Amino acid sequence: LEPEPTNEAGPGWGTLTVSWRGTDDGSRHEREHRLLDDGAGFADASADFRLAGAIAGLGIVLLEEAESRPLQWDDLIDWVGRIDVDDLSGRMEFVARVHQARRLVGRPIDAR
């Protein structure tokens, strides 16, 4: 990720360069994507983006102490809560896992 200079005008955050090796011949490929900010809020993001944010946020919630973490359990559920009926199964499964993790947090882990 190469951030753009702060004095540059425009909505860009920077350029993300993704590189990979081909499965057929092992040749190297590269693609660049300019990261843009259209000024929309997180609530206006696509359902897929909110789900990705919630999945990443779950790691924060699980690792941080409750008093110091920037996210709470309800934030994660809210982020994926506004879903389309056609896309119900995957997001509902994630919400169920968040509820399950919330119940398990604080319980000692069996060291066996």
C-alpha positions as CSV (number, residue, x, y, z in Angstrom):
1,L,0.0,0.0,0.0
2,E,1.5,3.3,-1.0
3,P,-0.3,6.3,0.6
4,E,-0.9,9.4,-1.3
5,P,0.8,12.7,-0.2
6,T,-1.4,14.6,2.2
7,N,-1.2,17.8,0.1
8,E,-2.6,16.1,-3.0
9,A,-6.1,17.2,-3.9
10,G,-8.8,14.6,-4.4
11,P,-10.4,11.7,-2.6
12,G,-7.6,9.2,-2.9
13,W,-6.2,7.2,0.0
14,G,-3.4,5.7,-2.0
15,T,-2.6,2.8,-4.3
16,L,-2.9,-0.8,-3.4
17,T,-0.7,-3.1,-5.4
18,V,-1.6,-6.8,-5.4
19,S,0.9,-9.3,-6.8
20,W,0.6,-13.1,-7.2
21,R,2.2,-16.0,-9.0
22,G,0.2,-17.8,-11.7
23,T,-0.8,-21.4,-11.0
24,D,0.0,-22.6,-14.5
25,D,3.5,-21.4,-15.0
26,G,4.5,-19.6,-11.8
27,S,4.7,-16.3,-13.7
28,R,4.4,-13.1,-11.6
29,H,1.3,-10.9,-12.0
30,E,0.6,-7.5,-10.6
31,R,-2.5,-5.3,-10.4
32,E,-2.8,-1.8,-9.0
33,H,-6.0,-0.3,-7.5
34,R,-6.4,3.3,-6.5
35,L,-8.2,3.5,-3.2
36,L,-10.9,6.2,-3.3
37,D,-13.1,7.8,-0.7
38,D,-16.4,9.0,-2.0
39,G,-17.3,10.5,1.4
40,A,-20.1,8.1,2.2
41,G,-20.5,6.8,5.7
42,F,-19.9,3.2,6.9
43,A,-23.7,2.8,7.2
44,D,-24.0,3.4,3.4
45,A,-21.4,0.8,2.5
46,S,-22.3,-2.3,0.7
47,A,-23.5,-5.3,2.7
48,D,-20.3,-7.2,1.7
49,F,-18.1,-4.4,3.0
50,R,-20.0,-4.2,6.3
51,L,-19.6,-7.9,6.7
52,A,-15.9,-7.8,6.0
53,G,-15.6,-5.0,8.6
54,A,-17.5,-7.0,11.1
55,I,-15.4,-10.0,10.6
56,A,-12.2,-7.9,11.1
57,G,-13.9,-6.2,14.1
58,L,-14.6,-9.6,15.7
59,G,-10.8,-10.1,16.0
60,I,-10.6,-6.7,17.8
61,V,-13.5,-7.5,20.1
62,L,-12.0,-10.9,21.0
63,L,-8.4,-9.5,21.6
64,E,-9.0,-6.2,23.4
65,E,-10.2,-5.6,26.9
66,A,-13.8,-4.5,27.0
67,E,-13.0,-1.1,28.5
68,S,-10.4,-0.2,26.0
69,R,-11.7,-1.6,22.7
70,P,-13.2,0.7,20.1
71,L,-15.9,-1.8,19.1
72,Q,-18.5,-3.7,21.1
73,W,-20.5,-6.9,20.3
74,D,-23.6,-4.9,19.3
75,D,-21.5,-2.9,16.8
76,L,-20.7,-6.1,14.9
77,I,-24.3,-7.3,14.9
78,D,-25.5,-3.9,13.8
79,W,-23.0,-3.8,10.9
80,V,-24.4,-7.0,9.4
81,G,-28.0,-6.5,10.7
82,R,-29.3,-4.6,7.6
83,I,-29.2,-7.5,5.2
84,D,-31.2,-8.5,2.1
85,V,-33.5,-11.5,2.4
86,D,-31.6,-13.0,-0.6
87,D,-28.4,-12.8,1.3
88,L,-29.7,-14.0,4.6
89,S,-27.9,-17.3,5.3
90,G,-24.2,-16.3,5.4
91,R,-24.8,-13.1,7.4
92,M,-27.2,-14.8,9.8
93,E,-24.6,-17.5,10.4
94,F,-22.0,-14.8,11.3
95,V,-24.4,-13.1,13.7
96,A,-25.1,-16.5,15.3
97,R,-21.3,-17.0,15.7
98,V,-21.0,-13.5,17.3
99,H,-23.7,-14.4,19.8
100,Q,-21.9,-17.7,20.5
101,A,-18.6,-16.0,21.0
102,R,-20.1,-13.4,23.3
103,R,-21.5,-16.2,25.5
104,L,-18.1,-18.0,25.6
105,V,-16.0,-14.9,26.4
106,G,-14.9,-14.9,30.0
107,R,-15.1,-18.6,30.4
108,P,-11.8,-20.3,31.2
109,I,-10.2,-22.3,28.4
110,D,-9.5,-26.0,29.3
111,A,-5.7,-26.3,29.1
112,R,-5.8,-30.1,28.4
